[in-house]
Amino acid sequence: MHMHMRLQLSRRLAIAALAAAVPRSLLPPLPAAASFARATDESDVAFEGGRPVGLKLLDLTVYLDPSKKIAGSSRVIVSDVLDDGQAAERGVKLDSIIVAIDGENVELERAAAVQSRIEQALGRGKLTLTIKDPTAFQYALLDPPPGGASELVTSTALTPSSEGRAAQLFAVRRSNVPPRGCRRPAADGDLIEIGYEGRLAGSGALFDGMELAKRQGDETIQFVLGRQPAGQFPPSWDVGLVGMCIGEQRTLEVPPTLGYGAKGLPKRGVPPDAALTYRVELVAINGLAMD
């Protein structure tokens, strides 16, 4: 992977970027209670009773407005992995996010409460932690698929699930990816040219894309990745198109949080809290159509 792109990623910034910095009142309710959603950047780690786990935990708050200290949501993260504990043996990483204990979601709890629940579970003889790797999703967008595969699917939960609200999963399917990646993948600040279509995830109805734009004679569109004016395109593009190679295709399964939210886009027929599906092909980067 390109070193300059890795240097742009810090673990805690990655958590902040994808840790549901949206008011909880905007999240759609579930029809019934549900357990946590499982994404590709989450895994289960089993521990045995009678030995210390060896984790120290910390509350990390994501602010909607840092200048005014208006909190959006929080996560419990691993602040230290002790050398003599089971966590170190099992490869638990610093800044990993604690998602669930023995299958029960704890994302909305505080670090002290989660630490106590871990000790209680150990006292019963065994413990399974569901842990989220805070950078796995971004790296999966930047690195070539493993084993020379031409396709890869990666996903991450943007918001914590609870008994009243569904976690919102953002998934990206990469296809037509060069086996060894590309010399110049799309990065923040690049002028990129794409062809795309946007459909409602539920009905499959087309609401945006080149089929509609062709009426005005447009075959593709151009915009600056990560610098688009608010509301011009859904924010999922700034996250999901980073690392694309020219000729690569991506399907973005977009939850309302990264789509058009509670307002929807009435002029295009997008209702409030609609999940969206975008199919995107990268045509050029900064005017160059070859890697």
Summary of the structure (lengths in Angstrom):
residues: 291
radius of gyration: 20.3
end to end distance: 15.2
largest distance: 69.4
contacts: 904
relative contact order: 0.15
helix: 22%
strand: 33%
